[in-house]
Every structure is written in structure tokens, then in C-alpha cells.
Amino acid sequence: MDFALAIDHVQVAMPVSGEARARAFFGALLGLAELPKPPDMAARGGCWFALGDRQLHLGVEADFRAAKKAHVALATDALDALRARLDAAGFVTHDDSVIDGRYRFFTEDPFGNRIEFMDRTARA
């Protein structure tokens, strides 16, 4: 049986009352548009962002611990410019190996969660 599964959204945890920092990082710094949460879910806190035709959800976790290995990988056609923007905002970035001609680096979101950024396509 073929279920033809696809990712609809990815959720990353954040601490209680972290919405302003999430909006500053994912919204203002990375340029993701915030999506309204359904009213019954909005009371739980957190925030949702559009990520192409998918979504990135930031969910509140009372006993929050940052994800140091598990991570989201976000692809872009402007990797170097994005890195410069993160560096200028004070986020430390770390190179990782090139995969199939696609450069990549890691940083942490404001809560310490590991985030990977990589080229959408291979470099010439």
C-alpha cells in the first residue's frame, strides 16, 4: 500500500514565553511569515511560520531542553547572505562538510536548538 506521505510541518520546541524571541529570529531575522494559529491552539502559546508550502511550528514545552543534535535543515539560494545576516545579529555559525556540492552551516536559534542552513542547489 502506498500512502504517498509528505511533510506538512515540523515542530521545534521552545520555552514558555518565548514567542517574542521566536518572532524576532524566525520572523524578522529569517524573513518567515507568521501564520495564525487556530483559536483553540493559540491559547497553548507558541507560533507558526510559513516555510515555502510547508510550515514550521514553535511549540511551548514546560520542561524545555534545547535540541542539540536533532535539527531542522533549511535550504536557500542565498546561503552566504543569510550567514552574514546571522553573524551580524550575533548568532555564531559553524561550517559543516559540503554534501553533493551544497554548502551548509549550523547555528542555534534563540533557545539553543540546532538549526542547519544549506544551499538549495549545488554550487558550480
KESE-34327 format. One record per residue (C-alpha): residue in three letters; x, y, z; residue number from 1. Coordinates in nm, 3 decimals, padded with zeros to 5 digits. Each point is the difference from the previous one (the first is absolute). Layout:
BEGIN
{aa: ALA; c1: X; c2: Y; c3: Z; i: NUM} $
...
This chain:
BEGIN
{aa: MET; c1: 00.000; c2: 00.000; c3: 00.000; i: 1} $
{aa: ASP; c1: 00.137; c2: 00.342; c3: -00.099; i: 2} $
{aa: PHE; c1: -00.098; c2: 00.282; c3: 00.234; i: 3} $
{aa: ALA; c1: 00.193; c2: 00.269; c3: -00.192; i: 4} $
{aa: LEU; c1: 00.108; c2: 00.175; c3: 00.319; i: 5} $
{aa: ALA; c1: 00.144; c2: 00.352; c3: 00.000; i: 6} $
{aa: ILE; c1: 00.109; c2: 00.234; c3: 00.277; i: 7} $
{aa: ASP; c1: -00.274; c2: 00.249; c3: 00.090; i: 8} $
{aa: HIS; c1: 00.183; c2: 00.176; c3: 00.283; i: 9} $
{aa: VAL; c1: 00.290; c2: -00.037; c3: 00.240; i: 10} $
{aa: GLN; c1: -00.023; c2: 00.100; c3: 00.364; i: 11} $
{aa: VAL; c1: 00.287; c2: 00.132; c3: 00.208; i: 12} $
{aa: ALA; c1: -00.032; c2: 00.049; c3: 00.375; i: 13} $
{aa: MET; c1: 00.050; c2: 00.325; c3: 00.184; i: 14} $
{aa: PRO; c1: -00.035; c2: 00.109; c3: 00.363; i: 15} $
{aa: VAL; c1: -00.307; c2: 00.165; c3: 00.150; i: 16} $
{aa: SER; c1: -00.030; c2: 00.368; c3: -00.099; i: 17} $
{aa: GLY; c1: 00.247; c2: -00.034; c3: -00.287; i: 18} $
{aa: GLU; c1: -00.234; c2: 00.133; c3: -00.268; i: 19} $
{aa: ALA; c1: 00.165; c2: 00.344; c3: -00.030; i: 20} $
{aa: ARG; c1: 00.344; c2: -00.154; c3: -00.048; i: 21} $
{aa: ALA; c1: -00.141; c2: -00.253; c3: -00.249; i: 22} $
{aa: ARG; c1: -00.162; c2: 00.280; c3: -00.202; i: 23} $
{aa: ALA; c1: 00.322; c2: 00.205; c3: 00.007; i: 24} $
{aa: PHE; c1: 00.211; c2: -00.293; c3: -00.125; i: 25} $
{aa: PHE; c1: -00.227; c2: -00.194; c3: -00.234; i: 26} $
{aa: GLY; c1: -00.215; c2: 00.294; c3: -00.109; i: 27} $
{aa: ALA; c1: 00.213; c2: 00.315; c3: -00.004; i: 28} $
{aa: LEU; c1: 00.349; c2: -00.149; c3: -00.048; i: 29} $
{aa: LEU; c1: -00.079; c2: -00.294; c3: -00.229; i: 30} $
{aa: GLY; c1: -00.295; c2: 00.165; c3: -00.172; i: 31} $
{aa: LEU; c1: -00.259; c2: -00.273; c3: 00.058; i: 32} $
{aa: ALA; c1: -00.362; c2: 00.113; c3: -00.001; i: 33} $
{aa: GLU; c1: -00.188; c2: -00.080; c3: 00.318; i: 34} $
{aa: LEU; c1: -00.321; c2: -00.199; c3: -00.042; i: 35} $
{aa: PRO; c1: -00.302; c2: 00.033; c3: 00.227; i: 36} $
{aa: LYS; c1: -00.057; c2: -00.294; c3: 00.230; i: 37} $
{aa: PRO; c1: -00.350; c2: -00.141; c3: 00.037; i: 38} $
{aa: PRO; c1: -00.167; c2: 00.169; c3: 00.301; i: 39} $
{aa: ASP; c1: -00.014; c2: -00.317; c3: 00.210; i: 40} $
{aa: MET; c1: 00.375; c2: -00.054; c3: -00.054; i: 41} $
{aa: ALA; c1: 00.103; c2: 00.365; c3: 00.042; i: 42} $
{aa: ALA; c1: -00.071; c2: -00.021; c3: 00.373; i: 43} $
{aa: ARG; c1: 00.282; c2: -00.257; c3: 00.031; i: 44} $
{aa: GLY; c1: 00.259; c2: 00.256; c3: -00.109; i: 45} $
{aa: GLY; c1: 00.260; c2: -00.040; c3: -00.267; i: 46} $
{aa: CYS; c1: -00.010; c2: 00.126; c3: -00.357; i: 47} $
{aa: TRP; c1: -00.012; c2: -00.133; c3: -00.354; i: 48} $
{aa: PHE; c1: 00.191; c2: 00.116; c3: -00.308; i: 49} $
{aa: ALA; c1: -00.036; c2: -00.065; c3: -00.372; i: 50} $
{aa: LEU; c1: 00.293; c2: -00.191; c3: -00.143; i: 51} $
{aa: GLY; c1: -00.061; c2: -00.014; c3: -00.372; i: 52} $
{aa: ASP; c1: -00.307; c2: -00.218; c3: -00.042; i: 53} $
{aa: ARG; c1: 00.066; c2: -00.161; c3: 00.338; i: 54} $
{aa: GLN; c1: -00.002; c2: 00.136; c3: 00.355; i: 55} $
{aa: LEU; c1: 00.237; c2: 00.038; c3: 00.291; i: 56} $
{aa: HIS; c1: -00.172; c2: -00.013; c3: 00.339; i: 57} $
{aa: LEU; c1: 00.158; c2: 00.121; c3: 00.324; i: 58} $
{aa: GLY; c1: -00.172; c2: -00.176; c3: 00.287; i: 59} $
{aa: VAL; c1: 00.025; c2: 00.084; c3: 00.368; i: 60} $
{aa: GLU; c1: 00.150; c2: -00.270; c3: 00.217; i: 61} $
{aa: ALA; c1: -00.022; c2: 00.054; c3: 00.377; i: 62} $
{aa: ASP; c1: 00.308; c2: -00.217; c3: 00.069; i: 63} $
{aa: PHE; c1: 00.191; c2: 00.140; c3: -00.297; i: 64} $
{aa: ARG; c1: 00.341; c2: -00.136; c3: -00.098; i: 65} $
{aa: ALA; c1: 00.167; c2: 00.119; c3: -00.318; i: 66} $
{aa: ALA; c1: 00.052; c2: -00.251; c3: -00.280; i: 67} $
{aa: LYS; c1: 00.376; c2: -00.019; c3: -00.051; i: 68} $
{aa: LYS; c1: 00.012; c2: -00.284; c3: -00.257; i: 69} $
{aa: ALA; c1: -00.349; c2: -00.026; c3: -00.148; i: 70} $
{aa: HIS; c1: -00.060; c2: 00.297; c3: -00.228; i: 71} $
{aa: VAL; c1: -00.185; c2: 00.159; c3: -00.287; i: 72} $
{aa: ALA; c1: 00.195; c2: 00.062; c3: -00.323; i: 73} $
{aa: LEU; c1: -00.112; c2: 00.304; c3: -00.199; i: 74} $
{aa: ALA; c1: 00.110; c2: 00.047; c3: -00.363; i: 75} $
{aa: THR; c1: 00.056; c2: 00.335; c3: -00.172; i: 76} $
{aa: ASP; c1: 00.136; c2: 00.148; c3: -00.321; i: 77} $
{aa: ALA; c1: 00.178; c2: 00.271; c3: 00.204; i: 78} $
{aa: LEU; c1: 00.201; c2: -00.199; c3: 00.253; i: 79} $
{aa: ASP; c1: 00.293; c2: 00.241; c3: 00.028; i: 80} $
{aa: ALA; c1: -00.225; c2: 00.305; c3: 00.046; i: 81} $
{aa: LEU; c1: -00.207; c2: -00.185; c3: 00.261; i: 82} $
{aa: ARG; c1: 00.314; c2: -00.095; c3: 00.189; i: 83} $
{aa: ALA; c1: 00.123; c2: 00.359; c3: -00.004; i: 84} $
{aa: ARG; c1: -00.337; c2: 00.112; c3: 00.137; i: 85} $
{aa: LEU; c1: 00.012; c2: -00.258; c3: 00.282; i: 86} $
{aa: ASP; c1: 00.362; c2: 00.093; c3: 00.083; i: 87} $
{aa: ALA; c1: -00.090; c2: 00.372; c3: 00.007; i: 88} $
{aa: ALA; c1: -00.286; c2: -00.077; c3: 00.240; i: 89} $
{aa: GLY; c1: 00.241; c2: -00.176; c3: 00.237; i: 90} $
{aa: PHE; c1: -00.084; c2: -00.363; c3: -00.079; i: 91} $
{aa: VAL; c1: 00.309; c2: -00.220; c3: -00.014; i: 92} $
{aa: THR; c1: 00.018; c2: -00.217; c3: -00.313; i: 93} $
{aa: HIS; c1: 00.201; c2: -00.318; c3: -00.057; i: 94} $
{aa: ASP; c1: 00.100; c2: -00.151; c3: -00.335; i: 95} $
{aa: ASP; c1: -00.076; c2: -00.358; c3: -00.079; i: 96} $
{aa: SER; c1: 00.106; c2: -00.221; c3: -00.289; i: 97} $
{aa: VAL; c1: -00.127; c2: 00.063; c3: -00.351; i: 98} $
{aa: ILE; c1: -00.257; c2: -00.258; c3: -00.113; i: 99} $
{aa: ASP; c1: -00.037; c2: -00.058; c3: -00.376; i: 100} $
{aa: GLY; c1: 00.129; c2: 00.351; c3: -00.074; i: 101} $
{aa: ARG; c1: -00.237; c2: 00.162; c3: 00.251; i: 102} $
{aa: TYR; c1: 00.172; c2: 00.212; c3: 00.265; i: 103} $
{aa: ARG; c1: -00.150; c2: 00.010; c3: 00.347; i: 104} $
{aa: PHE; c1: 00.045; c2: 00.135; c3: 00.351; i: 105} $
{aa: PHE; c1: -00.162; c2: -00.026; c3: 00.340; i: 106} $
{aa: THR; c1: -00.109; c2: 00.253; c3: 00.259; i: 107} $
{aa: GLU; c1: -00.234; c2: -00.002; c3: 00.298; i: 108} $
{aa: ASP; c1: -00.334; c2: 00.175; c3: 00.026; i: 109} $
{aa: PRO; c1: -00.055; c2: 00.232; c3: 00.301; i: 110} $
{aa: PHE; c1: -00.091; c2: -00.303; c3: 00.212; i: 111} $
{aa: GLY; c1: 00.311; c2: -00.206; c3: -00.080; i: 112} $
{aa: ASN; c1: -00.164; c2: -00.233; c3: -00.255; i: 113} $
{aa: ARG; c1: 00.234; c2: -00.105; c3: -00.279; i: 114} $
{aa: ILE; c1: -00.100; c2: 00.135; c3: -00.344; i: 115} $
{aa: GLU; c1: 00.171; c2: -00.093; c3: -00.327; i: 116} $
{aa: PHE; c1: 00.005; c2: 00.225; c3: -00.307; i: 117} $
{aa: MET; c1: 00.108; c2: -00.129; c3: -00.338; i: 118} $
{aa: ASP; c1: 00.012; c2: 00.087; c3: -00.369; i: 119} $
{aa: ARG; c1: -00.319; c2: -00.094; c3: -00.183; i: 120} $
{aa: THR; c1: 00.208; c2: -00.123; c3: -00.295; i: 121} $
{aa: ALA; c1: 00.360; c2: -00.100; c3: -00.060; i: 122} $
{aa: ARG; c1: 00.254; c2: 00.276; c3: -00.064; i: 123} $
{aa: ALA; c1: 00.188; c2: 00.002; c3: -00.331; i: 124} $
